């Protein structure tokens, strides 16, 4: 949907005098605009879920790294050698 059409639709919504042309826009294009908005919201919600999952994975990885560093420091401090 072009930006000029979106601007025209918003001018229809904000219009105070409803001419036959503004009524035509309202009847035919506002439902399409609503569908576009709903699709975009759904798309953004899906992206947010992906970002949330990525953040959780990064937090878990960070915790694992911190634990590994703490183990290494403990072993170095106590002169512990691992037997492989």
Secondary structure, DSSP 8 states (H G I E B T S, - for coil): --HHHHHHHHHHHH-SS--HHHHHHHHHHHHHHHHHHHHHHHHHHHHHHHHHHHHHHHHHHHHHHHHHHHHHHHHHHTT-----
